[in-house]
Amino acid sequence: MDFRDEFKGKTLVISGGTRGIGRAIVLDFAKNGVNIAFTYNSNAQLAEQQAKELEKEYGIKARAYALNILEPESYKEVFEEIDKDFDRVDFFISNAIISGRAVAGGYTKFMKLKPKGLNNIFTATINAFVCGSQEAAKRMEKVGGGSIITLSSTGHLVYIEHYSGHGTAKAAVETMARYAATELGEKNIRVNTVCGGPIETDALRAFTNYEEVRDATASLSPLSRMGQPTDMSGACLFLCSQAAGWITGHSLVVDGGTTFK
């Protein structure tokens, strides 16, 4: 999709922009002339290198900022740093996730769930969306509006083994997004969700049942393939564009038809 005439000179803030779906979103928006402010968890060298490559390849401004998604209140300081580098914020996408030790006790079967793991998932999903969106909305209001997106998954619509913690958090963040859309509409800020089916990323490959999910997805989808990060980034481009100007409080399911089947 080509939104260069509409998007050129605008600014996207996205959490978790160095790999997977986040990286695909960064690339697609940069290709359309959007300046990029993205966060990373720990690999500063990689993030800084990617920012330089974006500027060289696409002629846009790109900056990387450290963010611990388990400390969502720190979004305030991150946005203050962004203010020093960019004069506007038009789009915010809450994308960053947690994995590994942080989800121990949260990514498991129901009877093995533990409060700490669940709380971490809820913090990284719901609280991070709230804190990031609040800061973004303050800046969007100054430029006459904007678009906020949170990424979700079909794990709250269909059963996925070990996914009860994540699935419940995704259901909650979609509800939170609808509340945000209702209250921010008067500021000309639209809020939507992109709800993805199984997407081929490092995060999915880390699942203990990855191969099973991969094969099942391909067999379930009428399109006979697994989702790719660009399927999600394309949906984000559309929802941030004026082609979606009367869409807010909506969850756009990008699942290759797997949920119905």
Beta strands, then each sheet from edge to edge (+ up, - down):
strand 1: 11-14
strand 2: 35-40
strand 3: 62-66
strand 4: 91-94
strand 5: 146-153
strand 6: 189-196
strand 7: 251-254
sheet 1: 3+ 2+ 1+ 4+ 5+ 6+ 7+
end
